[in-house]
Amino acid sequence: MGKITFYEDRNFQGRSYECSSECPDLHSHFSRCNSIRVESGEWMVYEKPNFSGYQYFLRKGDYSDYQRWMGFNDCVRSCQKIPKLQGSHRLVIYERPEFKGQAMELMDDCPSLYERFHHNNIHSCHNVESHWLLYEHPHYRGRQYLVRPGKYTHFNEWGSSSPRVGSIKRINL
């Protein structure tokens, strides 16, 4: 079980809302979100309702203002708890849509996709049975995209508007 609390103001002040399961629309609970406390579990919070818009991965801890979770603004409109998964950590990435072109396999974190594979565009991927975060820039910076187990034939299926990926991190360790 997980628990996350959203606060309207910085430093855990103002109106708050506690959540222990996924919530596709948080707008009726608070108007803005400037701080978050994760008491347990791993979570993705989203800028827009129904798990869309910018995504932010949060682990147990205190985030006293939205910049602490790499937020671009104070807008949080949905959240999901990421379930723990057992099994291998294997992600196969492809340089072209629909699993075409050169395939590269990852079983561990990759702080710089370009340094490791000499390119940084991923058009499709197959996540065998774990959770991975794709970051827009090297060294785990920029926009984040959660890739759950499954097959993604095109980068827009994981929420991105671009195939550019700078780094990749596995979660649920």
DOFI-128786 format. One record per residue: residue number from 1; z, x negated, y of N, C-alpha, C in turn. Coordinates in steps of 0.05 Angstrom, whole numbers. Atoms other than C-alpha are relative to their C-alpha. Last residue first. Example, Ala and Ser with C-alpha at 12.3 -4.5 7.8 and 13.67 -1.06 7.14 Angstrom:
% residues 2
i|npz|npx|npy|capz|capx|capy|cpz|cpx|cpy
2|-1|16|-24|143|-273|-21|14|15|22
1|0|-18|-24|156|-246|-90|0|-18|24
//
This chain:
% residues 173
i|npz|npx|npy|capz|capx|capy|cpz|cpx|cpy
173|-6|24|16|-146|-291|-41|28|3|-12
172|-15|-9|24|-167|-223|-17|5|-23|-18
171|-26|-11|-6|-220|-251|31|13|10|-26
170|-9|-19|20|-280|-297|24|28|10|8
169|-27|4|10|-306|-330|87|6|21|-21
168|-7|-20|20|-378|-340|110|28|-6|-11
167|-20|9|20|-404|-378|170|8|24|-17
166|-8|28|-4|-461|-377|221|20|-10|-20
165|-27|4|10|-499|-315|201|7|-29|3
164|-14|25|-6|-562|-292|237|29|0|-9
163|-6|15|25|-598|-235|202|16|-25|5
162|14|25|2|-591|-191|265|6|-14|-27
161|27|-5|-12|-570|-120|282|-17|-25|-2
160|11|19|-19|-511|-125|234|-27|9|11
159|-7|-7|-27|-474|-68|201|-11|-19|22
158|-28|9|-4|-472|-90|128|8|2|30
157|-18|-15|19|-533|-47|113|28|-10|1
156|-11|-23|-15|-568|-75|176|18|17|-18
155|-25|7|-16|-575|-142|140|11|24|15
154|7|7|-28|-625|-113|89|26|-4|16
153|28|8|-1|-625|-103|13|-9|-9|28
152|9|-6|-28|-549|-103|8|-28|-10|3
151|26|12|-7|-524|-100|-64|-8|10|27
150|25|-16|0|-452|-85|-80|-24|-17|7
149|16|4|23|-380|-109|-73|-24|19|0
148|-15|-9|24|-357|-104|-1|-18|-4|-24
147|19|-5|22|-388|-145|55|17|7|-25
146|-11|-2|26|-347|-140|119|-21|6|-21
145|12|-22|17|-383|-162|181|13|-1|-27
144|-7|1|28|-351|-203|237|-12|24|-14
143|-1|-26|14|-377|-217|307|5|-4|-30
142|19|-21|-7|-362|-285|336|4|26|-16
141|-1|-11|-27|-326|-343|305|-21|21|4
140|-13|-26|0|-311|-365|234|5|11|28
139|-29|4|-1|-329|-439|240|15|26|6
138|-15|19|17|-402|-426|253|30|0|5
137|1|28|-8|-425|-363|290|14|-18|-20
136|24|4|-16|-442|-290|272|-4|-30|6
135|-5|4|-29|-388|-287|219|-27|-8|13
134|22|15|-11|-398|-257|149|6|-2|30
133|5|-4|-29|-333|-235|117|-23|-18|8
132|7|23|-16|-330|-230|41|-3|9|29
131|6|-7|-28|-298|-182|-8|-5|-26|15
130|-21|8|-18|-302|-191|-84|-6|10|29
129|-24|-16|3|-341|-166|-143|23|-9|17
128|-6|-7|28|-414|-189|-147|25|17|-2
127|-29|7|3|-435|-188|-74|9|10|-27
126|-12|-14|23|-511|-188|-74|28|-10|-2
125|-20|14|16|-544|-207|-8|9|18|-23
124|-10|-18|21|-602|-192|39|21|-16|-16
123|13|-26|-2|-633|-220|103|10|20|-21
122|-3|-14|26|-590|-280|113|-11|28|3
121|8|-28|1|-611|-326|169|3|10|-28
120|-22|-18|-5|-573|-391|181|-8|30|2
119|10|-24|-15|-615|-447|155|23|19|3
118|21|7|-19|-603|-518|129|-15|25|11
117|26|-9|11|-562|-494|69|-24|-5|18
116|1|0|30|-494|-528|79|-27|6|-11
115|-6|27|11|-498|-550|152|-2|0|-31
114|22|18|-6|-533|-485|172|5|-28|-12
113|22|-6|18|-483|-440|136|-23|-20|5
112|25|2|-14|-425|-473|172|-23|4|-19
111|-4|0|-29|-354|-457|153|-25|-3|17
110|22|16|-11|-374|-436|82|3|0|30
109|6|-3|-28|-316|-408|41|-22|-20|9
108|-22|7|-17|-319|-409|-35|-9|3|29
107|-24|-8|15|-362|-382|-92|25|-8|16
106|-25|9|-11|-428|-381|-56|23|9|-17
105|-24|-12|11|-497|-376|-87|25|-13|13
104|-22|20|0|-562|-389|-51|25|14|-9
103|-27|-11|4|-627|-352|-63|20|-23|-1
102|-20|18|12|-693|-373|-33|27|14|-2
101|-3|27|-13|-742|-318|-18|21|-16|-15
100|23|18|3|-733|-246|-39|5|-26|14
99|-7|22|19|-670|-205|-51|-24|-18|-6
98|4|-10|28|-697|-142|-16|2|-22|-20
97|-10|-27|9|-701|-176|52|-6|5|-29
96|19|-22|-6|-713|-252|57|12|27|-8
95|12|5|-26|-668|-314|60|-20|22|8
94|29|3|2|-624|-289|4|-12|-4|28
93|14|-7|-25|-549|-293|-6|-30|-8|-3
92|27|12|1|-512|-291|-73|-14|10|26
91|19|-13|-18|-438|-280|-66|-26|-14|-1
90|27|10|1|-388|-297|-120|-18|17|18
89|9|0|-28|-313|-293|-119|-28|-12|0
88|12|24|-11|-295|-276|-190|-7|5|29
87|26|8|11|-247|-221|-211|-10|-25|15
86|-2|21|20|-190|-181|-184|-27|-8|-9
85|18|0|22|-196|-139|-121|6|-24|-18
84|0|26|15|-144|-121|-70|-19|3|-24
83|-15|2|25|-164|-60|-29|-1|-28|-12
82|17|13|20|-185|-68|43|15|-3|-26
81|-15|20|15|-149|-17|86|-20|-12|-20
80|0|-1|29|-198|18|132|18|-22|-11
79|-12|23|15|-195|32|207|-2|6|-30
78|-3|-5|28|-229|75|260|11|-24|-14
77|4|-29|6|-235|83|336|1|7|-30
76|-2|-2|29|-210|18|366|-2|29|-7
75|8|-24|13|-231|4|439|1|-3|-31
74|-24|-13|10|-193|-48|478|-6|26|-14
73|-12|-19|-19|-252|-95|488|24|14|-13
72|16|1|-24|-289|-153|456|9|19|21
71|12|-25|-10|-235|-162|404|-16|-5|25
70|27|6|-8|-223|-231|373|-15|25|10
69|15|-7|24|-159|-206|339|-30|-4|6
68|-12|14|23|-116|-243|390|-14|7|-26
67|13|26|3|-164|-220|446|12|-16|-24
66|25|-2|15|-141|-148|434|-14|-27|-3
65|21|-11|-17|-70|-164|456|-26|-2|-15
64|-12|-10|-25|-3|-177|421|-20|10|21
63|23|5|-17|-34|-184|351|8|12|27
62|-2|-14|-25|26|-188|304|-23|-10|18
61|-7|15|-24|17|-207|232|0|17|24
60|-28|-3|-9|-7|-187|163|6|-17|24
59|-20|5|21|-82|-195|160|27|6|11
58|-28|6|-8|-135|-166|207|17|-3|-26
57|-17|4|24|-211|-166|201|28|-8|9
56|-20|21|-3|-248|-139|262|18|0|-25
55|-19|0|22|-313|-99|261|19|-23|5
54|-12|26|6|-357|-82|321|22|3|-20
53|-4|17|-23|-391|-15|315|12|-27|-8
52|24|12|-12|-383|31|256|7|-16|25
51|2|27|9|-327|53|209|-26|-13|9
50|14|1|26|-334|128|220|-8|-28|-8
49|-8|-17|22|-312|125|293|-18|-5|-25
48|10|-27|-1|-329|64|336|10|17|-23
47|2|-9|-28|-297|-3|352|-8|29|2
46|26|-3|-10|-276|-15|280|0|11|29
45|-1|-20|-21|-213|-41|247|-28|-1|13
44|22|2|-18|-217|-76|180|4|22|21
43|13|-23|-13|-151|-84|145|-25|-8|15
42|22|11|-15|-112|-129|98|-17|23|10
41|28|-5|7|-45|-106|72|-20|-15|18
40|8|7|27|24|-104|102|-29|7|-4
39|-25|5|15|61|-100|169|-7|-8|-29
38|7|-5|28|-2|-106|212|25|-8|-16
37|-18|13|18|19|-99|285|-8|8|-29
36|-1|-10|28|-35|-83|335|21|-16|-15
35|-15|17|19|-41|-91|410|2|14|-27
34|-3|27|-11|-87|-67|466|17|-18|-17
33|-17|16|18|-114|-3|436|0|-29|11
32|8|28|1|-142|52|480|19|-15|-18
31|24|2|-16|-139|128|483|-12|-28|1
30|-4|18|-23|-90|139|426|-27|-3|15
29|-26|12|2|-81|187|367|7|-18|24
28|-20|-21|-8|-140|235|380|29|-12|0
27|0|-6|-29|-188|176|382|20|21|8
26|-27|4|-11|-169|150|312|2|10|29
25|1|-7|-29|-230|176|274|29|-1|11
24|27|2|-12|-248|150|204|-2|7|30
23|2|-21|-20|-176|135|183|-27|-2|14
22|23|1|-18|-164|94|121|0|24|19
21|25|-3|15|-94|92|95|-23|1|19
20|-3|14|26|-24|71|118|-24|5|-18
19|20|-9|20|-29|86|192|5|-15|-26
18|-3|15|25|22|83|249|-19|12|-21
17|8|-16|23|3|106|319|1|-17|-25
16|8|14|24|33|81|383|-7|20|-21
15|2|-19|23|42|103|455|-11|-16|-24
14|15|-25|-4|61|47|502|-1|17|-25
13|-12|-19|-19|84|-24|486|-18|25|1
12|-11|-22|16|68|-70|428|15|21|17
11|-27|7|9|57|-131|472|15|23|-13
10|-5|27|11|-5|-102|505|30|-3|-8
9|-3|22|-19|-12|-27|514|5|-27|-14
8|19|-3|-23|-41|30|473|2|-24|19
7|-14|-5|-25|-7|8|409|-20|1|23
6|16|5|-24|-36|11|338|17|8|25
5|-8|-16|-23|8|4|276|-16|-8|25
4|10|11|-25|-17|-19|208|9|19|23
3|-10|-13|-24|14|-8|140|-10|-15|24
2|1|15|-25|-13|-23|71|11|16|23
1|0|-17|-23|0|0|0|0|-18|25
//
